[in-house]
Amino acid sequence: MRFDLPGGVVCLGETMAVLVPAGPGPVRAARTWTRVIGGAESNVAIHLHRLGVRSRWVGAVGDDAFGGAVLDAVGGAGVDVTGVRVDPDRPTGLYVKEADAAGSRVRYYRRGSAASALGPDALDRLDLGAALLVHVTGITAALSDSCLDLLRAVLAAPRRAPVSFDLNWRPALWRDRDPAVLRELADAADVVLAGADEAQAVWGTGDPDGLRALLPGPTTLVVKHGARGATVVEDGATTFQPALRVDVVEPVGAGDAFAAGYLAAHLAGEPPARRLRVGHLQAASALLTREDVGESLPSHVTAPLLDADSDTWAAAHLRRRR
């Protein structure tokens, strides 16, 4: 799947170093760990680049080895990282992932990180001249008061490009903060993406019609129903597209992959059902790997499925490549 678009997407948020056990077995017995990187917004930027959409990640890292690794990894994946601030005083955030197909446990070490010091001044680094879209998530709002101010500034600024907002509910980040602001932020965006389960936890409903009543502001609302599928609510119409059957290796990162696929197709002017299929296919690439960002599926897999009839789509079963 490739999209030839005249501009790019700016993704704003924190990216951290990630440690995962290097081998199978109980996590407590692991003596060797693999260092990768992870961040919802940069994950989306990397997937967009793989889909042929120019992308730019704006954030902050520490002036340390982890920060250098983040810049090397995201920049090496083809994403523009020239808008990333290297903080001489604060560290790069870190999280440890205990990978499991049923749902991975994540432990964060990000308090006082370089990204937590982001504020409205970061708007100057967004470089929206050729931007088709600005992508943000609810994660940033939880990091600090200044990060919340930054999201409010992005959403309140005169629109040079539409803004997409992915709820990305992380309960551990909201223990000392009020998540009520997430409704305010979401309702100010143009495109909102949310999992039905996380929307239920935050807003008391995961039903697409209920969420539309709660969030009348966005032009487009995308509700993800996990392995069941996803729904688009737009222009008074509701479109549902079932998900693909996938032999899940590890689920973290699939939501970011879905968001990138959906947004690429959205910006290309594709109809809702096709946007959802692109999202599902990109999500499958993440579900089939232990890393947050998996390699995109080959075109000989994606092209027939994008145009398949509903029975062929429903019968498809994607397995890990060996």
C-alpha positions in Angstrom: 0.0 0.0 0.0 1.5 3.3 -1.1 -0.1 6.8 -1.1 1.2 9.6 -3.3 0.3 12.8 -1.4 1.4 16.4 -2.0 2.3 17.1 1.6 3.2 15.3 4.9 2.0 14.7 8.4 3.5 16.2 11.6 3.3 13.9 14.7 3.9 15.5 18.1 4.7 13.6 21.3 7.1 11.6 23.4 9.3 8.7 22.2 11.2 6.6 24.7 13.8 3.8 24.8 12.2 0.4 25.3 13.7 -2.7 27.0 12.2 -6.1 26.2 13.5 -9.5 27.2 15.8 -10.9 24.6 14.5 -14.4 24.9 11.5 -16.5 25.9 10.7 -17.6 29.5 9.7 -15.8 32.7 10.5 -12.1 32.6 12.0 -12.2 36.1 14.6 -14.7 34.9 15.7 -12.6 31.9 19.4 -11.7 32.0 19.6 -10.2 28.6 17.3 -7.4 27.3 16.9 -5.9 23.9 16.8 -2.1 23.5 14.3 -0.8 21.0 12.3 2.5 20.9 8.6 3.2 21.2 6.3 6.1 21.2 2.7 6.3 19.8 3.3 9.4 17.7 6.7 8.4 16.2 5.2 4.9 15.6 2.5 6.6 13.5 5.1 8.6 11.7 7.2 5.6 10.9 4.2 3.7 9.6 3.1 6.7 7.5 6.6 6.8 5.9 6.3 3.1 5.1 3.0 3.8 3.4 4.6 6.5 1.3 3.5 9.5 3.3 6.1 12.1 4.3 6.2 12.4 8.1 7.8 14.6 10.7 8.1 13.8 14.4 8.4 16.6 16.8 9.3 15.9 20.5 12.2 16.0 22.9 14.9 13.6 24.1 17.7 13.8 26.6 21.3 14.4 25.6 22.1 10.8 26.4 22.6 7.4 24.8 18.9 6.6 24.8 18.1 9.9 23.2 20.7 9.3 20.5 19.2 5.8 19.9 15.7 7.3 19.5 16.9 9.8 17.0 18.8 7.2 15.1 15.9 4.8 15.0 13.2 7.2 14.1 15.3 9.2 11.7 16.7 6.0 10.2 13.2 4.9 9.5 12.8 7.8 7.1 11.1 10.3 9.4 12.1 13.9 9.6 13.5 14.5 13.2 14.9 18.0 12.7 12.1 19.4 15.0 13.2 17.2 18.0 14.7 19.1 20.9 17.8 17.5 22.6 17.5 18.5 26.3 20.8 19.0 28.0 19.4 18.6 31.5 16.5 16.0 31.4 16.8 12.3 30.5 15.1 10.4 27.7 12.1 8.4 29.0 12.3 4.7 29.3 9.8 1.9 29.5 10.1 -1.9 30.1 7.8 -4.2 28.2 6.9 -7.7 29.3 5.7 -9.0 25.9 2.8 -11.4 25.7 0.2 -12.2 23.0 -2.6 -11.7 25.5 -1.6 -8.2 26.3 1.8 -6.8 27.3 2.5 -5.3 30.7 4.4 -2.0 30.5 6.3 -0.2 33.2 7.1 3.5 32.6 10.2 5.4 33.8 9.4 8.8 32.3 8.7 11.2 35.2 10.9 14.3 34.6 11.8 13.2 31.1 12.8 15.6 28.4 9.5 15.3 26.7 7.6 16.1 29.9 9.1 19.6 29.6 7.5 20.3 26.2 5.2 23.3 26.2 3.5 25.7 23.8 6.9 27.0 22.5 7.2 23.6 20.6 4.6 25.0 18.2 7.4 26.9 16.5 9.1 23.6 15.6 6.0 22.1 13.9 6.8 23.6 10.5 3.3 23.3 9.1 4.1 24.8 5.7 3.4 21.7 3.7 1.6 19.7 6.4 -1.6 17.9 5.5 -2.3 16.9 9.1 -1.1 17.3 12.6 -1.4 14.1 14.7 -1.4 14.1 18.6 -2.6 11.7 21.3 -4.0 11.8 24.8 -0.7 10.5 26.1 1.0 13.9 25.8 -1.8 15.5 27.9 -0.9 13.3 30.8 2.8 14.0 30.9 2.8 17.4 32.6 0.9 20.7 32.8 3.1 22.2 30.1 2.4 19.3 27.8 -1.3 19.7 28.3 -0.9 23.4 27.5 0.9 22.4 24.3 -2.0 20.2 23.2 -4.5 22.9 24.0 -2.4 25.4 22.0 -2.2 23.0 19.0 -6.0 22.5 19.0 -6.8 26.2 19.6 -4.4 27.6 16.9 -5.9 28.8 13.6 -6.1 25.6 11.4 -3.3 25.5 8.8 -3.9 21.8 8.7 -6.5 19.5 10.3 -5.7 17.8 13.6 -6.2 14.1 14.4 -6.4 13.0 18.1 -6.0 9.4 19.2 -7.3 8.9 22.7 -4.5 6.3 23.6 -5.7 5.8 27.1 -2.9 5.0 29.5 -4.4 4.7 33.0 -1.0 4.6 34.7 -0.3 8.1 33.5 -3.5 9.6 34.9 -3.3 8.5 38.5 -2.5 12.1 39.7 -4.2 14.0 36.9 -7.8 14.6 35.8 -8.7 12.7 32.6 -11.8 14.9 32.1 -9.6 17.1 29.8 -9.5 14.4 27.2 -13.1 15.1 26.2 -12.2 18.8 25.7 -9.2 17.9 23.6 -11.0 15.3 21.5 -13.9 17.5 20.8 -11.6 20.2 19.4 -10.0 17.9 16.9 -11.0 17.2 13.3 -10.5 13.4 13.4 -10.7 11.4 16.6 -9.6 7.7 17.0 -10.5 5.7 20.1 -10.8 2.1 21.1 -14.3 1.2 22.3 -12.9 -0.2 25.5 -10.8 2.8 26.3 -13.6 5.2 25.5 -15.8 3.2 27.8 -13.2 3.5 30.6 -12.7 7.3 30.1 -16.1 8.6 28.8 -18.6 5.9 29.9 -19.5 4.7 26.5 -17.7 2.9 23.6 -20.8 2.9 21.4 -20.2 4.9 18.1 -23.6 6.7 18.4 -23.0 7.5 22.1 -19.5 8.8 21.3 -20.8 11.0 18.5 -23.3 12.5 20.9 -20.5 13.1 23.4 -18.1 14.5 20.8 -20.1 16.6 18.3 -17.1 18.7 17.2 -14.9 16.3 15.1 -15.7 15.8 11.4 -14.8 12.2 11.7 -14.9 9.7 14.5 -13.2 6.3 14.3 -14.1 3.7 16.9 -11.9 0.6 17.1 -13.6 -2.6 18.4 -10.5 -4.7 18.9 -10.5 -8.0 17.0 -14.1 -7.4 15.9 -13.4 -4.5 13.6 -13.8 -0.7 13.5 -16.4 1.9 12.7 -16.3 5.4 11.1 -19.0 8.0 11.9 -18.9 10.8 9.4 -21.4 13.0 7.6 -24.3 11.4 9.4 -23.4 7.9 8.2 -21.9 5.0 10.1 -19.6 2.5 8.3 -18.3 -0.7 10.0 -15.5 -2.9 8.6 -14.5 -6.2 10.3 -10.9 -6.8 11.3 -8.7 -9.5 9.8 -8.0 -12.7 11.5 -4.4 -12.5 12.7 -2.2 -14.9 14.7 -1.2 -12.3 17.2 2.4 -12.4 18.4 2.1 -9.2 20.6 -0.5 -6.4 20.5 1.4 -3.3 21.5 1.7 -0.9 18.6 -1.2 -2.2 16.6 -3.4 0.8 17.4 -0.7 3.2 16.1 -0.3 1.1 13.0 -4.1 1.2 12.5 -4.1 5.0 13.0 -1.4 5.5 10.4 -3.1 3.3 7.8 -6.4 4.9 8.4 -5.0 8.5 8.2 -3.0 7.8 5.1 -6.1 6.5 3.3 -8.2 9.4 4.8 -5.8 12.0 3.4 -5.8 10.2 0.1 -9.6 10.7 -0.1 -10.5 7.1 0.1 -14.1 6.1 1.2 -14.6 5.0 4.8 -14.7 1.3 4.3 -11.4 1.3 2.4 -9.8 3.6 5.0 -10.7 1.0 7.6 -9.3 -1.8 5.5 -6.0 0.0 5.2 -6.0 0.5 8.9 -6.7 -3.1 9.6 -3.9 -4.3 7.2 -1.4 -2.0 8.8 -2.4 -3.1 12.3 -1.8 -6.7 11.2 1.8 -5.9 10.4 2.3 -4.8 14.0 0.4 -7.7 15.5 2.7 -10.1 13.8 5.8 -8.9 15.6 7.1 -8.3 19.1 8.3 -4.8 18.2 6.0 -1.8 18.3 6.5 -1.2 14.6 6.5 -4.2 12.3 7.4 -4.2 8.6 4.5 -3.4 6.4 2.8 -6.4 4.7 3.9 -7.0 1.1 1.8 -5.7 -1.7 1.0 -9.2 -3.0 -0.9 -9.6 0.3 -2.5 -6.1 0.7 -3.5 -5.4 -2.9 -5.9 -8.3 -3.3 -7.4 -7.8 0.2 -8.1 -4.1 -0.3 -10.3 -4.9 -3.2 -11.7 -8.3 -2.0 -15.4 -9.0 -1.6 -16.6 -9.2 1.9 -16.5 -13.1 2.0 -12.9 -13.1 0.9 -11.9 -10.5 3.4 -13.7 -12.4 6.2 -11.9 -15.7 5.2 -8.4 -14.2 5.2 -6.1 -15.3 8.0 -2.7 -13.7 8.4 0.1 -15.6 10.0 3.6 -14.7 11.1 6.2 -14.8 8.3 9.0 -17.2 9.0 
